[in-house]
Amino acid sequence: MLRRQSNTYQYSLMSEIELKFVTRQDPREAVLDCILPELGKQGMTVSQAGEKRLQNDYYDTLEHDFQLAKIGFRVRGCNQQFEQTLKTQGRVSGGLHQRLEFNIPLGTSEPDLSLFDSDVWPDGWDVSAMQRSLQRQFSTHFRRTTFDVTFDDAHVEMVVDVGEVSTDKLHSPIQEIELELKTGQVSDLFTVAFVINQLLDVRLSDVSKAAQGYQLLNGITPQVTPLPEFLPLTRQDSTESAFAKALECGLAHWQIHEHRFLQTGSVKMLSEVVTAVRLMLQTVSLYLPVLQCPAMLTLHKNLLAFAQAWQWHQDLHSLNYLLSKKSLFAKCLAKHPALTSYLQGRQAGLLQAHAPENRVFDSEATALKLEVSALLHNKPWQGEVQGYDMPVMEHAKGWLSQGWQTVQQSMPANRPMRVANYCATEVLLRQTLWNGFLLGDLFAEERGEFRAPWLDLLIGLDELNALLMLKQSLHESELESQEELNEWANEKIGSLLRVMERTREVATRGDVYW
């Protein structure tokens, strides 16, 4: 911790490295009865450093300038002692938070922005105007129990927070375990984190208490945050940095949509979780030959197993497609309420059988996120292979060419494709398009419209899978109108195949951009 004088107040600048878990219930009993004894068995020394009740009032301007600048500002009170804190956006990678925190003691509970040094503010901020516009937005009230965990040369602070976030009208629970690295290596933080995950249902979270409060104020968006068209890269990116950017992108996409699913119950968020896992799996598959090491091989195996455990989601995705009011099936299904009811029942049955709200707290899911985050920070390939610092551009053309040659061999232009052919090549096509997502930004000037018809084929595959699901459901439901609907579905499949074949013809004539 660095300390210096700011005006007449003691001014504290902290750089935090921390992980945060969210639990489904009050974690204090499990921490005392299970986690602390296990840490002791593993040779760690644990001591309770204190317990206190904290009240935090979060402030922002009328125009929400702090929120827009990704800055958190609060006044904390404990035993009639007050402190104001400014937290910068910092950086989050796989749930590992790295950010700057500025703290100043106060004589009262009233905030005073003028006490911060001018260099902590974004350029162009009128601090006096901000002070006049400050309003309390929400509060967090919680009981904090702190433990010091020490082993070897490491000191990890474990904090258990239980309470609630509240606005004037709404509130939500705080049930968290935070780990902060005081001394030692980042790997020491993960050592403690893996023990906690083995013993308690937890979810790695990158949502701060301040973000929870703003979500109460403004509501949480039910909308999907789409991936970019291409992973942002430059030709100066090394193989290692391009790999890290891809994994971080996938992990962030996973976490944000997992959180939105828990907050909204929207099943379309689950599709984005599956998308994120597929992106990460293809990232490891693509880079594994260059960054090969035991940790990468293990991660590939675990990602593959996790993706396979979510295969049931393909049926859910097709059912969602069928039941969407915006789909090409909506007009037909509206005439057959019995079929719609059957499909809705099947959808509900899938969700009940696989309980995704439980899966997001599953130890395997959390362990996988921790594994990814730890690998990104430990970079284990550096001790095993050479060439990780070579420009990724050295590999990109070969990787892209190899993928598309395989696709074209599986989908030869001179051979018509039927339903079974498209179903058989779907996984390969998706993997190859993921490679384009991962590397296409290296060829921004040349890539043109090459990917568009191939992406259209994926849309066609989604429709095809939905129609096949419809036919299967008709067979199982034994509805009176089965013959009529089967005929309609077959007509749609025939029409769709003709469109997909024309699209494939255009796609195979496209010039590669690498």
C-alpha positions, 0 to 999 in steps of 0.5 A: 500500500502506498500512502501520501498526504493529500490536502490535510488528509491521509490518502491511501492508494491501493492496487487490488488483486482479488477473486469473488465468489457468490453463494446461493445461501449464507456461507458463514456456517460452511466457511467455519465448519468446512472450509477453514478446517480443510485449509488447515489440513492443507498446511495453511494457517487461518486466523479470524482478523475481525468482524464488523457491520458496514454501511456503504452509501453509493453516490453518483451525479444526476447524469450518472457520470460515475457509472458512465465512466465505470467509476464506483464512489461510496462513503463507508461507515463503521462505528461512527468512523467514515471513509470515502472510496473511489474505485477505477474500472481496472481490469477483470479477467476470468473473475480476477479483479485488478483495479486501483482504489483511492481511500480518504478518511472523513469526519462525517458521512457527507462525501467531499470530492475535493479531497481527492487529488486532481489526477484521479479524475477523468480528463475534463471533469469539473469536480466542483460541479460533480460535488453539487450534483451528487445524490445517494443512489443506493446502499449496501448493508452487510456483516463482514467477517475477515480471515487471514490465510497464510502459507509459505510466503503467501498471505490471502485475505478471505472476506465473507460478506452477508447482507443486502443491496437496497434502493428506496424500493428494491433490495437484493441479497449479498452473499459473497466470499472475496479473496484478496492477495496481500502478499505472494503470487497470483497462483496462491490466490487460486490455491485457496479458491480451488479449496473453497470451490470443492466444498461449497456451491459457489459461482465466480462473479465479476459483478461488484456490489456497486454494479448490483446496486445500479442493476436495482436502480435501472433494471438488468437488461434482458438483451443479449450482448453479442460477440463482436464480428471478429475478435479484435487483434492486430498484426503485432499480436503474439500467438500468446496474446492472441490466445489470451484475448480469445479466452478472456473474450469467451470467459467474459461472455460466459459470465455476463450471460450467466449472471443475466440468466440468473437475474431474468430467467431468460433461456436465451442467455443459456444459448450465449453460455453455450456459445462462450464455451464453444468459443473457448473450446475452439480457441484451445483446440486451435492454439494447442499445437503451438502452446502445447503443455500439460495444463493446456491438454487438461484444459482442452479435455475439461472444456470438451467434457463440459461442452458435451454435458451441455449437449441437451441445450441443442434440443432446448435451442430448437424448441426456443426457435420453434416457439419464438413469436418472430420465427417462420413457424409462428403463423403455423403453430398459432393455428395448432394450440395443442402442438404449441402446448406440447412443445412448451411442455417439452421445453419446461421438461428439459429445463426441469431435468437439467436445472441450469440454475443449479448448473451455474453454481456447479463445482465443475463450472466454477473449477473450469473458470478458475482453471482458465483464469489461472492458466492465463496468469501462469502461462505454463507454455512458456516453460515448455515450448518455444515460439509462443511470442511469435506473431500470430500472423505467422500461423493465421493463414495456414490455420485458416486454409487448413480449416476451409480445405476440410470444409470444402472436402466435406461439402464438395461443390459438385455434389448435392447435399441432403439433410443428413449431409448438412447435419453431418458437417454442422460441427466442422462448419461451426469450428471453422467459422470460429477460426475465422472469428478468432483470426479474421481481424488480422485481414481487415482490409481483405476479408470482404464478404467471404464469411457472409454466405457461410454464416447464412448456412448456419442460420439455415442449420438452426432452422433445419434442426428446428424443423427436425425437432418439430417432426420428432415432436409430431411423431411423439405427441400423436396429435390429430393434425399430425399428417397435415403438419408433417406435410407442412414440415416436409415442404419447409425442409425441401424449400430450406434445402433449396435455399441452402444449396444456392447459398452454398454455391455462392459460398464455395465461389468466394475468394479467400481473404488470407 
